[in-house]
Amino acid sequence: MSSFKALVTREVRDGLFDSQVETRELNSLPDGDLLIRVHYSSLNYKDALSASGNRGVTRQFPHTPGIDAAGIIEESSHPDFKPGDKVLVTGYDLGMGTSGGFAEFIRVPYSWAVKLPPTLSMRQAMILGTAGITAALCVEKLQRMDVTPDGGEILVTGATGGVGSICVTILNKLGYRVLASSGKIDQASFLSDLGASMIIDRETLSEPSSRAIKKEQWAGAIDTVGGETLSNVLKSTQYGGAVACCGLVSSPEFTTSIMPFIIRGASLMGVDSVEVPIAVKQAVWDKLANEWNDLPLERLATEISMDQLPAYIERILAGKMIGRVVVAISELP
């Protein structure tokens, strides 16, 4: 096969971008060690930014977004991988500057790929995707700071989103009492089914406050929102608590005082799942596939086709997405 289908984002005129499924040639793909037939991908907020022409994510167009891909190796020039191996690629430059997972084929360096754990299907892996890796890294950061289930409640902001919803499921599995913050109060039953014990309206956390510190409420938090929400989360963190920050849906900027850090000894930790070493990604995938392998993934998942991507990209940009969107790219043999 010399041609394949892919979602291609083009700048149709200055500042206006459009994404459509097109036919591409294999020789248009970048150089790389592995040619992978993609069977599943997933839709992330960063993909939607790329597809809308955000130059902070993607600089050159036309472009195929998709920061996640699960598929089978067709060609390999590296001894660690062979044709027929099932692999996962998440993060690094995939779907940003490098043609991404919203296509039937990708070509990438071997150092971006991990072998699919045998206890996970490719579809399950893409329900998790970058969001799952990010969520797992956030939970691990809290654990390393000795934030334990018996220490108090854990707040998850943006809880109906991809990262947030997976955080709720992992924390619930580990025995934490989870407070879920969301602007989608009509999704309270969805969050309760995932294990949230209480739903908090995001408005209570997003209002600016001049107070340097507030009443202690949670032992730890995972924030996917940023902005004023992160500021308020820090102010209400208990003594010795910790906050893992991994998102900026509201804003990349926030203001705070030093009080939560020097009065309560709180910690703020950043979490990145894009450029972490491949060995770390492999370890996280192994944990998700084994120790944490019974998460209610199907409750999180909406499956769509490649042709449906433009409509769902608009939905995620409008803040209307719930859980995870897994994209069926090509049929399994």
C-alpha positions in Angstrom: 0.0 0.0 0.0 1.5 3.3 -1.0 -1.4 5.6 0.0 -3.5 5.9 3.2 -6.2 8.0 4.8 -5.4 10.8 7.3 -7.1 13.8 8.9 -5.3 16.8 7.4 -5.5 20.3 8.9 -4.9 23.1 6.4 -4.8 26.9 6.6 -7.5 27.8 4.1 -6.9 31.5 4.6 -5.1 33.7 7.0 -5.9 32.5 10.5 -8.7 30.1 9.4 -8.0 26.3 9.5 -10.0 23.4 8.3 -9.6 19.6 8.9 -10.7 16.9 6.5 -9.9 13.3 5.8 -7.7 13.1 2.8 -5.6 10.5 1.0 -1.8 10.8 1.6 1.2 8.9 0.2 3.5 6.9 2.4 6.5 8.7 1.1 5.1 12.0 2.5 5.7 10.7 6.1 8.9 11.8 7.9 12.0 9.6 8.3 11.9 7.1 11.2 12.8 3.6 12.3 9.3 2.3 12.6 6.4 2.3 10.1 3.3 1.6 12.1 -0.2 0.9 10.9 -2.4 2.8 13.4 -5.5 1.0 14.6 -6.6 3.3 17.4 -5.9 6.9 18.5 -7.6 9.2 21.0 -8.7 12.8 21.0 -7.0 15.2 23.4 -7.2 18.9 24.0 -3.8 19.4 22.5 -5.0 17.7 19.3 -7.9 20.2 19.1 -5.4 23.0 19.5 -3.3 21.7 16.7 -6.3 21.2 14.5 -7.4 24.8 15.1 -4.0 26.2 14.1 -2.5 26.9 17.5 1.1 27.8 16.6 2.2 27.0 20.2 1.4 23.3 19.4 2.0 23.0 15.6 4.0 25.5 13.5 3.8 24.0 10.1 0.7 23.2 8.1 -0.8 21.2 6.4 -0.5 18.8 9.3 -2.0 15.6 10.7 -2.7 15.9 14.5 -2.9 13.0 17.0 -0.5 12.8 19.9 -1.5 9.2 20.6 -1.4 6.0 18.5 -1.7 2.3 19.0 -0.9 0.0 16.2 1.1 -2.8 14.6 4.6 -2.4 13.1 4.7 -2.8 9.4 8.4 -2.1 8.9 11.3 -1.8 11.3 15.0 -0.9 11.0 15.7 -1.4 14.7 16.5 -4.8 16.3 14.3 -4.1 19.3 11.2 -4.1 17.2 9.9 -6.4 14.4 7.0 -6.4 12.0 3.9 -7.6 13.8 4.7 -6.1 17.2 1.9 -4.2 18.8 3.2 -0.8 20.0 2.1 2.5 21.6 3.4 5.9 20.8 2.3 8.9 23.0 3.8 12.4 23.3 7.2 13.5 22.2 6.7 15.3 18.9 3.9 13.0 17.6 1.0 15.0 16.3 2.8 18.3 17.1 5.5 18.8 14.5 5.5 15.2 13.3 2.6 13.7 11.4 0.3 12.2 14.1 -2.0 9.4 15.0 -5.1 10.6 13.2 -3.9 8.6 10.2 -3.7 5.0 9.1 0.1 5.1 9.2 2.8 6.9 11.1 6.6 6.8 10.9 8.5 7.5 14.1 11.9 6.9 15.8 12.1 3.6 17.7 12.8 5.6 20.9 9.2 6.9 21.0 7.6 3.5 21.0 6.8 1.1 23.8 5.5 -2.5 23.3 1.8 -2.9 24.2 1.5 -4.8 27.5 -0.2 -8.2 26.8 -3.0 -7.5 29.3 -4.1 -4.4 27.4 -5.9 -4.2 24.0 -5.0 -1.4 21.6 -8.4 0.1 22.2 -8.1 0.0 26.0 -4.6 1.6 25.7 -6.1 4.5 23.7 -9.0 5.0 26.1 -6.1 5.7 28.5 -3.6 7.3 26.1 -1.7 10.5 27.1 -4.5 11.3 29.5 -4.0 8.0 31.3 -0.2 8.4 31.5 -0.7 11.9 32.9 -3.2 10.8 35.4 -1.0 8.0 36.6 2.0 10.3 37.0 -0.1 12.7 39.0 -1.2 10.0 41.4 2.4 8.7 41.7 3.6 12.2 42.6 1.0 12.4 45.4 2.1 9.0 46.7 5.8 10.1 46.7 4.8 13.0 48.9 3.2 10.6 51.4 -0.3 11.7 50.6 -2.1 8.5 51.7 -5.8 7.4 51.7 -6.0 7.8 55.4 -4.6 11.4 55.3 -7.7 13.1 54.0 -9.7 13.8 50.9 -8.2 14.3 47.4 -9.6 17.0 45.1 -9.6 16.5 41.3 -10.4 19.6 39.2 -11.7 19.4 35.7 -13.0 15.9 36.7 -15.2 15.2 33.7 -12.3 15.7 31.3 -9.9 13.0 30.1 -7.2 13.3 32.7 -9.5 14.3 35.5 -11.9 11.3 35.0 -9.0 8.8 34.9 -7.6 10.4 38.0 -10.9 9.9 39.8 -11.0 6.2 38.8 -7.4 5.5 39.9 -7.7 7.3 43.2 -10.9 5.5 43.9 -9.3 2.2 43.2 -6.5 3.0 45.6 -8.9 3.8 48.4 -8.8 7.6 48.4 -11.9 9.6 49.1 -12.2 11.8 46.0 -13.8 15.2 45.7 -14.5 16.0 42.0 -14.7 19.6 40.8 -16.5 20.3 37.5 -18.6 22.9 35.8 -20.8 20.1 34.4 -22.9 19.5 37.5 -25.4 17.6 35.3 -22.6 14.9 35.1 -22.7 14.2 38.8 -23.9 10.6 38.3 -21.0 10.0 35.8 -18.5 11.2 38.4 -20.2 9.2 41.2 -20.1 6.1 39.1 -16.3 6.6 38.7 -15.9 6.8 42.5 -16.2 10.5 43.4 -17.8 10.9 46.9 -18.7 14.5 46.4 -19.1 16.9 43.5 -18.0 20.5 43.8 -19.2 23.2 41.4 -16.1 24.7 39.7 -17.5 28.2 40.4 -16.6 27.8 44.0 -12.9 27.4 43.0 -12.6 29.7 40.1 -13.6 33.0 41.8 -10.6 35.3 42.5 -9.8 35.7 46.2 -7.5 38.2 47.9 -7.0 35.9 50.8 -3.5 34.5 51.1 -4.7 31.3 52.7 -8.1 29.6 53.4 -9.6 26.9 55.5 -7.8 23.6 55.1 -10.0 21.2 53.1 -8.0 18.5 51.2 -4.9 16.5 51.8 -3.9 16.7 48.2 -5.2 17.7 44.8 -4.7 17.1 41.1 -5.3 20.2 39.1 -6.0 20.1 35.3 -7.4 23.6 35.1 -4.8 26.2 36.2 -5.6 29.9 36.6 -7.6 31.0 39.7 -8.6 27.5 40.3 -5.1 26.4 41.0 -4.6 29.4 43.3 -7.6 28.5 45.3 -6.7 24.8 45.5 -3.3 25.7 47.0 -4.9 28.0 49.6 -7.1 25.3 50.9 -4.6 22.4 51.0 -4.0 20.9 54.4 -0.8 21.1 56.3 1.9 19.0 54.6 -0.4 18.4 51.6 0.6 18.4 48.0 -0.9 19.5 44.6 0.0 18.0 41.3 -0.5 20.4 38.4 -0.8 19.1 34.8 -3.2 21.3 32.9 -4.2 24.8 31.8 -7.7 24.6 30.5 -8.6 27.8 32.3 -5.3 29.7 32.1 -1.6 29.0 32.0 -1.1 31.7 34.6 -2.0 31.9 38.3 -1.3 34.1 41.2 -0.7 33.0 44.8 1.2 33.9 47.9 4.0 32.1 49.6 1.7 31.4 52.6 0.5 27.9 51.7 4.2 26.9 51.3 5.6 28.4 54.5 2.6 28.2 56.8 1.3 24.8 55.9 4.4 23.2 54.2 2.3 22.5 51.0 4.0 21.3 47.9 3.2 22.2 44.2 4.5 19.7 41.7 4.4 19.9 37.9 3.6 16.9 35.8 4.6 16.3 32.2 3.8 13.2 30.2 5.2 14.4 26.8 9.0 14.4 27.2 9.4 12.0 30.1 12.0 9.2 29.4 10.7 6.3 27.5 11.6 4.0 30.4 9.2 6.0 32.6 6.4 5.7 30.1 7.0 1.9 29.9 6.8 1.6 33.6 3.6 3.6 33.7 2.0 1.5 31.0 3.0 -1.6 32.9 1.3 -0.3 36.0 -1.8 0.6 34.1 -1.8 -2.8 32.5 -1.2 -4.8 35.7 -1.4 -3.2 39.1 -4.1 -0.8 38.0 -5.6 -2.9 35.3 -9.3 -3.1 36.4 -10.2 0.5 35.9 -13.8 1.0 34.5 -12.5 2.2 31.1 -15.7 1.6 29.2 -17.5 4.0 31.4 -15.1 6.7 30.2 -15.1 5.9 26.5 -16.9 7.2 23.4 -15.7 5.6 20.2 -15.7 7.6 17.0 -14.4 7.2 13.4 -11.8 9.4 11.7 -14.6 11.0 9.7 -16.2 12.2 13.0 -13.1 13.9 14.3 -13.8 17.5 13.0 -17.1 17.6 14.9 -15.6 16.2 18.1 -12.7 18.6 17.8 -15.2 21.4 17.9 -16.9 19.8 20.9 -13.7 19.6 23.0 -12.8 23.2 22.1 -16.2 24.2 23.4 -15.7 22.4 26.7 -18.4 19.9 25.9 -16.4 16.7 26.2 -17.0 14.1 28.8 -14.5 11.3 29.6 -12.3 10.0 26.8 -12.8 9.8 23.0 -11.2 6.8 21.4 -10.7 7.0 17.6 -11.0 3.9 15.5 -8.5 4.4 12.7 -8.2 1.2 10.7 -9.7 -2.3 11.1 -7.8 -5.1 12.7 -6.8 -7.9 10.4 
